[in-house]
Amino acid sequence: MPAALLGAVALLLTACSSSAGPGTVTVTASGHEVVSTPPGDSSTSNEPHKPTKPVHIKTLNADGVQYGVGMPVIAFFSRKIKSAKALQDATKVTVDGQEQSGAWYFEYSSYYKDYPIEGHWRPQHYWKAHSKVHVDIPAKGLSAGGDLAYNDSLTLDFYIGAKNVGVVNNITHHLVVTSDGRQKFDVPVSLGATSTPTRHGIKVIMEKLPTVCMHDVNNTYYECGIKEDQRLTYDGEYLHSAPWNVGNIQSGVNSSNGCTNLLPDDATALYHFLEVGDVVVYPNANGKAMQIGDGYGDWNVPWGTWLTGGLVSTTS
């Protein structure tokens, strides 16, 4: 943040890089694992080679938690799997008891030590609002390609809240939030300055923190006490309160280091209204395009591309 949060001199140095990098973001209780009854080894006596190297799976999502409509199912794998076809075919998801189609997509990960890749499972479109989701991953014994096989099965039950979607317009310099189609907020914002732009695309709230410490991209300052923080990217884009930047927020001047600066009262109201998994869209922000690895950027991947599985094929 600006060196002392005291004056207009530092307004162009608004901080948006958190000191907590990838691997410290906490959406809910981490390492959630619920082992269901193993379905048994899927191999047959005709198989010439039985997998011998175990692959452990754990999920980031937790049981009983309510998420927004944009929250993917996120799983971490203890080895780089060679094929995700068996996992894709075995995974079953229901929404309010009705089967939900969807698919896995994989990428390299540094979130957990010794878990080199992560997979995200999502439907083609946002989850149904006000619903209950059940995920069944009966993976134990299934092939992960080559000499790899999964050594656990998991289930997961969580809830989806209202369809809360925010749209941040870089022309009007306003954030408009709708809930189940009805407008709830229309507040002014300041986005990234020309030298430190804000990514454009679809973002998802990853975590909510009452206060964080931040530094600029060049590590020229380090400030704590930044309030009402809702993380949108691993490298530190947030919705957050910016009492030092009131003039630029009210005037529609972009002066942050990539974050979405909010007036203090607006930041407090949004912090208590929005939840992890809610969607925030930046259709015309002045930065580069949001990618899946930048955060929960899943919804920026075209569905046809998603169905390929990304890093690991889900079809072969």
Secondary structure, DSSP 8 states (H G I E B T S, - for coil): --SSS--GGGGGGB--EES--TT---SSSSSB--B---------TT-S----EEE-EEESS-TT-EE-TT--EEEEESS--S--HHHHHH-EEEETTEE---EEEEEE--SSTT--EEEEEE-SS---SSEEEEEEE--TT-B-STTEEE---EEEEEEE---EEEEEETTTTEEEEEETTEEEEEEEEE-B-TTS---BEEEE--EEEEEEEEE-TT---EEEEEEEEEE-STT--EEEE-GGGHHHHHHT---BSSSEEE-HHHHHHHHHH--TT-EEEESS-SS-B--GGGTT-GGGS-HHHHTTTBTS-S--
